[in-house]
């Protein structure tokens, strides 16, 4: 994905060139990691539902909820994030795009981390920690130099985000081994920090790509319609979101933290209102980015209300993870994969259904708060909807990600 999108005016229903033969999975950073994220999204959640219902036993050292939270943040989401970074960093900083062996090594590190964390009951946990931490540390080391280059100061914001993700992963492992320094629940704090770092990333990237793509789309249809962006509001939103991250580490359950989080949600709503999202309903691969940001606002509002015991914090967490993270990553992966393989940027009907299914998954999980007597059934519905969404992604995008570009260009 490039920072400045190119509007394609070809007929989306016209026959497209056929991809040349060959295996291209490691030709560009988005390819292996978007595929790994899709496969992991499709296969891990059914196992979690089985674990939740008592039909699956993984012989875990970690508490089941900690295992589930860790794998959705540091398994699924980091795969999507790394695929995105390895694609856009070369565009932003003009460094050479990574391909070939280095992508194979990073993919193996991600897989080793997943295998170790799933098989944690059968090996010393110190090996689990080492295997799981290597991926994020190795990736950060790979992209750190261009991000801290003074010529590209606008990209420095990603450095503390990546640092927070590494710290959060380590904290989660401390929680698994029962470390109780400072009297903290390190596992819970690690998951919160990891989620908040991902939220900051969505705030940064959502603020760059969503209004940019929307402006191009609306301008193409009607030059008189303008996306409204306020740089001062954007800075306030980002700083407030960082502030929320800090408060959630210091006093996550305090009413003041809850009130501040509701305030942050309102700031995001004001920001989103200028992006003219309601005018994109004819373009699913664009409105999905707006929908992801709507879920972010809903999740933050629910998180704030949970500090006043108006609902369980787990409801807010699932609005943020399934709704915001799931929707936004699906939107980015589907769009970037088409654009960077030379295809018309148009969502297939099955992918539009996948966008909807992720929201069905989020709503079903939230419905357990209203009908707790049906919690087991609703969790199964939620897991099924999520699984179908990512199975659709794998079916449509698996061949796209593994084959060469259809226009014959490298990448």
Secondary structure, 3 states (H helix, E strand, C coil): CCCCCCCCCCCCCCCCCCCCCCCCCCCCHHHHHHHHHHHHHHHHHHHHHHHHHCCCCCCCCCCHHHHHHHHHHHHHHHHHHHHHHHHHHHHHHCCCCCCCHHHHHHHHHHHHHHHHHHCHHHCCHHHHHHHHHHHHHHHHHHHHHHHHCHHHHHHCHHHHHHHHHHHHHHHHHHHHCCCCHHHCCHHHHHHHHHHHHHHHHHHHHHHHHHHHHHHHHHHHHCCCCCCCCCHHHHHHHHHHHHHHHHHHHHCCCCHHHHHHHHHHHHHHHHHHHCCCHHHHCCCHHHHHHHHHHHHHHHHHHHHHHHCCCCCCHHHHHHHHHHHHHHHHHHHHHHHHHHHCCCCCCCCCHHHHHHHHHHHHHHHHHHHHHCCHHHHHHHHHHHHHHHHHHHHHHHHHHHHHHHCCCCCCCCC
